[in-house]
């Protein structure tokens, strides 16, 4: 399929431009009132104009926000029939893509994406009498107001904010300032070239923890390129892994029904009933439509269904600051359980075929096997000829045992 687990995403080239024109035309015909926003990439203006040309050419009405976070566009989609974001999220600068949203902020479901993809083969053009119209639209103000209305932060809190030169730069620093926070800004100027890799992984962010300690800040918040993700550091300058952030948010929200992905730690099951989905925030969002108080995945995508069904990095940043203003985050994290998680990749040119042979309905979703003392996940990489294994145990020997069980299963080529 053209669509992946988070919209369309590929290296920028002529084929992506042609796809954008076709997708815009389908959107203009089927969703005649659309909001369109962009991230900060150098290719986003021209790709946005191509999407807009398709929408207008099919007779649709387009409300263009310019540069805005993905969750701002998704939140504002409630005022129209659909939202469209030009972004490649956390991918490197040479990539770009398209994300589509329903009025409730949820990503287009797999069924909707399939329908759009099948429609690309058909012409969707209006005659000269019925061309669409474009107007400007402010997606930032209503989104900021909704977040400020939902959080309460003790004034004077010092927080390091790293937006990675992405679209979080146009919202999060101002949002936190309006909430009473004193932000210490890093990489908060929007730019098409990122000062660090856009994905907010621990190995890219050592300087953030050092800045927390140097400035005496109580925490740090970090975004990816389109600000649908948020990761954080505690008051000791330690990177907080996604599993413990998931637990921290669930506890703070008193969430008893949590949706997360198949690769998330089992620690969340100690405080809530859990539904698991394949890896990808769109799957979490789709499950939350029918079940759950809160959802997220360890990569940093946090979904608050009472607010929106789109992962919302600025909302998560403000909520984390609310938590940090009311407790010693480091002490709270140290009191949480922590189980060892092991990850390994196996080079295999037949990765998809092998994982399908193990019983996976979709090889990139994989299969997850749970035992009394742990679990393992076997899935095919969506981008490389590799089989990825994730294993967790209540002890390190238990995690190693889970990993070996997974590798044995792959060697035998049998279902669990």
Buried (B, 14 or more C-beta within 10 A) or exposed (E): EBBBBBBBBBBBEEEBBEBBBBBBBBBBBBBBBBBBBBBBBEBBBBBBBBBBBBBBBBBBBBBBBBBBBBBBBBBBBBBBBBBBBBBBBBBEBEBBBBBBBBBBBBBBBBEBBBEBBEBBEEEBEBEEEEBBEBEEBEBBEBBBEBBBEBBEBBEEBBBBBBBBBBBBBBBBBBBBEEBBBEBBBBBBEBBBEBEBBBBBBBEBBEBBBEBBBEBEBBBBBBBBBBBBBBBBBBBBBBBBBBBBBBBBBBBBBEBEBBBBBBBBBBBBBEBBEBBBBBBBBBBBBBBBBEEBBBBBBBBBBBBBBEBBBBBBBBBBBBBBBBBBBEEEBBEBBEEBEEBBBBEEEBEBEEBBEBBBBBBBEBBBBBBBBBEEBBBBBBBBBBEEEBBBBBBBBBEEEBBBBBBBBBBEBBEEEEEB
